[in-house]
């Protein structure tokens, strides 16, 4: 995600905003790694949504 300019401060903001907007919890460790993409994060959020 650093390819998109996502540093530690923006990562924290992303976690907070995703939590507020989608009512989901994401761990900071889920943002780490070079294989993390926007599609990966979309999948994480989607998998935590209570769609039932």
C-alpha positions as CSV (number, residue, x, y, z in Angstrom):
1,X,0.0,0.0,0.0
2,X,3.0,2.3,0.2
3,X,2.8,2.4,-3.6
4,X,-0.4,4.4,-3.1
5,X,1.3,6.6,-0.5
6,X,-0.3,4.9,2.5
7,X,2.0,5.6,5.4
8,X,1.4,4.7,9.1
9,X,-0.7,7.8,9.8
10,X,-2.9,7.3,6.7
11,X,-3.2,3.6,7.6
12,X,-4.6,4.5,11.0
13,X,-7.0,6.9,9.4
14,X,-8.1,4.2,7.0
15,X,-8.8,1.8,9.9
16,X,-10.8,4.4,11.7
17,X,-12.8,5.5,8.7
18,X,-13.5,1.9,7.5
19,X,-14.7,1.1,11.0
20,X,-17.0,4.1,11.1
21,X,-18.4,3.8,7.6
22,X,-18.8,0.1,7.4
23,X,-19.1,-0.8,11.1
24,X,-16.3,-3.3,10.8
25,X,-13.0,-3.9,12.7
26,X,-9.8,-4.3,10.9
27,X,-6.5,-5.0,12.6
28,X,-3.5,-2.8,11.9
29,X,-1.5,-5.9,11.0
30,X,-3.9,-6.5,8.1
31,X,-2.5,-3.4,6.4
32,X,1.1,-4.7,6.5
33,X,2.8,-6.5,3.7
34,X,3.8,-5.8,0.2
35,X,1.0,-7.9,-1.3
36,X,-1.8,-5.7,0.1
37,X,-3.9,-4.1,-2.5
38,X,-7.1,-2.1,-2.6
39,X,-8.9,-5.3,-3.7
40,X,-7.4,-7.1,-0.7
41,X,-8.9,-4.4,1.6
42,X,-12.2,-4.5,-0.1
43,X,-12.3,-8.2,0.4
44,X,-11.5,-7.8,4.1
45,X,-14.2,-5.2,4.6
46,X,-16.7,-7.3,2.6
47,X,-15.9,-10.5,4.6
48,X,-16.7,-8.6,7.9
49,X,-20.0,-7.1,6.8
50,X,-23.0,-8.6,8.4
51,X,-25.1,-9.1,5.3
52,X,-27.6,-11.5,6.9
